[in-house]
Amino acid sequence: MKPEDYDLEADVAWCPGCGNFLILRALKMALAELDIPPERLVLVSGIGQAGKLPQYLKCNYFNGLHGRSLPAAVAVKAVNPELTVIDVSGDGCMYGEGGNHFIHNIRRNPDITNIVHNNMVYGLTKGQASPTSQPGFRTPVQVHGVFEEPFNPLAVAIALGATFVARAFAGDIERTRDILVEAIRHHGYALVDIFQPCVTFNRVNTFQWFRENTYYTNHDTSDRTLAFEKSLEGYGSGKFPLGIIYRADGGATFEENLSIYHRDATPLWRRRHDPGKLKALLESKRML
């Protein structure tokens, strides 16, 4: 397939120059390289500028509530493991409102790819600080500057046992595509945190800033301790590492651990529905 096969005629609501355009392009390139047909692809998102991405891509998609995209993505994969499921969200939606789902779905290890557009600001609601905003960052709400420690998604994911953790930069489409290809191929939960400049509400963390404050790492990605050390870089001093930070055998996924698939691998949506069994179950509960 070609990236153009995923094109969709739609009015794009992103600001001119937004890093989201580049992520959309990189994702189309990755999907084309993997030869994933649109009808076998499901994108799930929450609220925010990143959450609009599935609406600009030829695929099946579900827009959930703010911070609540992961439960829907996991459910889609559980009902039909044959689908390629990708969760697309922003740093506020995923790490803020959705922080609890982020933590516990890493533990569950669903076979999904979790792409997070990280622009270090709330771009949809006019520029408030997000969980990943850097100390000192001033906004109309944080008028004296952010003083909280930024949320470190890579360190959290590695600590919780995620087996594919990566960081990309939207300004480098080719390398972002390569990382997305590896993430989607991974068996198990895969996190790709993508630095994505917001050209309207974040005039600090610009394209130039990210280029000057990141580097591509070249370490043993199977070494979890080293990967965790890499995930701490950039917080306080030094540059943020880009690339695959940690990768290991994904092990059994959430879907594979479900008892409904232990004896029968047929996806739930393909199985015959027997209303009589449900009625009998409900009747038995009434008798208790």
Secondary structure, DSSP 8 states (H G I E B T S, - for coil): --GGGG-------S-TT-HHHHHHHHHHHHHHHHT--GGGEEEEE-SSTGGGGGGGSSSEEEE-STT-HHHHHHHHHHH-TTSEEEEEEEHIIIIIITHHHHHHHHHH--S-EEEEEE-SSBTTTTSB--TT--TT---SSSTT---S----HHHHHHHTT-SEEEEEETT-HHHHHHHHHHHHHSSS-EEEEEE---TTT-SSS-HHHHHHTEEE--S-TT-HHHHHHHHTTTSSSS-EEEEEEEE----S-HHHHSGGGTS--S-GGGS---HHHHHHHHHHHHT-
